[in-house]
Amino acid sequence: MREALAFAKSLGYGIRYEWFGGSGGGSCEFNGSKWIYIDLALNAVDQCDQLIHCLRHDSQLSNVTIPAMLQRHLRPQTRHQAA
């Protein structure tokens, strides 16, 4: 989670932790600032999944170097078909 948070901040996101009761969170842009809201009602694994989901949909992702630890979570999966 630490690496994903640092990467989000490097992409210009502010991070907010709010109580959404397990049904909220996500990313938005407000007054020219990008924010990721993480739901405090979720456990740590689900919070990390929420953060990764937001990062995966960032338009800058194809133009930056993704840290090695996050690449398998953020790079598109390619399927290999048997010949």
KEKE-487505 format. One record per residue (C-alpha): x, y, z; residue in three letters. Coordinates in pm, whole numbers, always signed. Example, Ala and Ser with C-alpha at 12.3 -4.5 7.8 and 13.67 -1.06 7.14 Angstrom:
2
> +1230:-450:+780:ALA
> +1367:-106:+714:SER
***
This chain:
83
> +0:+0:+0:MET
> +287:+235:+79:ARG
> +427:+207:-273:GLU
> +86:+263:-432:ALA
> +27:+571:-217:LEU
> +368:+714:-309:ALA
> +300:+647:-678:PHE
> -43:+814:-656:ALA
> +116:+1121:-500:LYS
> +381:+1126:-777:SER
> +94:+1140:-1029:LEU
> -40:+1448:-850:GLY
> -312:+1293:-636:TYR
> -403:+1406:-289:GLY
> -519:+1120:-67:ILE
> -819:+1149:+165:ARG
> -946:+888:+406:TYR
> -1319:+913:+472:GLU
> -1586:+690:+621:TRP
> -1818:+578:+339:PHE
> -1957:+273:+516:GLY
> -1802:+33:+266:GLY
> -1985:+176:-34:SER
> -1775:+471:-146:GLY
> -1438:+602:-238:GLY
> -1265:+647:-570:GLY
> -1100:+925:-761:SER
> -1216:+1267:-875:CYS
> -1085:+1604:-987:GLU
> -1194:+1915:-802:PHE
> -1077:+2271:-881:ASN
> -788:+2135:-1086:GLY
> -668:+1900:-810:SER
> -684:+1521:-836:LYS
> -803:+1328:-531:TRP
> -835:+966:-430:ILE
> -1082:+896:-152:TYR
> -1022:+576:+42:ILE
> -1305:+425:+244:ASP
> -1207:+377:+609:LEU
> -1482:+115:+647:ALA
> -1284:-125:+425:LEU
> -1007:-353:+547:ASN
> -647:-286:+440:ALA
> -659:-528:+143:VAL
> -979:-373:+7:ASP
> -841:-22:+58:GLN
> -534:-119:-144:CYS
> -758:-267:-417:ASP
> -956:+57:-422:GLN
> -637:+260:-464:LEU
> -503:+32:-740:ILE
> -837:+54:-923:HIS
> -814:+435:-923:CYS
> -455:+433:-1045:LEU
> -532:+179:-1318:ARG
> -774:+427:-1476:HIS
> -543:+731:-1466:ASP
> -484:+885:-1809:SER
> -113:+948:-1730:GLN
> -37:+582:-1668:LEU
> +88:+510:-2019:SER
> +331:+804:-2002:ASN
> +510:+728:-1676:VAL
> +741:+463:-1540:THR
> +543:+235:-1312:ILE
> +738:+112:-1009:PRO
> +834:-255:-1045:ALA
> +631:-358:-741:MET
> +313:-215:-896:LEU
> +359:-318:-1259:GLN
> +167:-645:-1242:ARG
> -128:-460:-1086:HIS
> -129:-163:-1323:LEU
> -11:-292:-1661:ARG
> -275:-440:-1892:PRO
> -280:-818:-1881:GLN
> -205:-991:-2209:THR
> -352:-1331:-2276:ARG
> -147:-1595:-2450:HIS
> -346:-1823:-2673:GLN
> -238:-2175:-2759:ALA
> -160:-2227:-3128:ALA
***
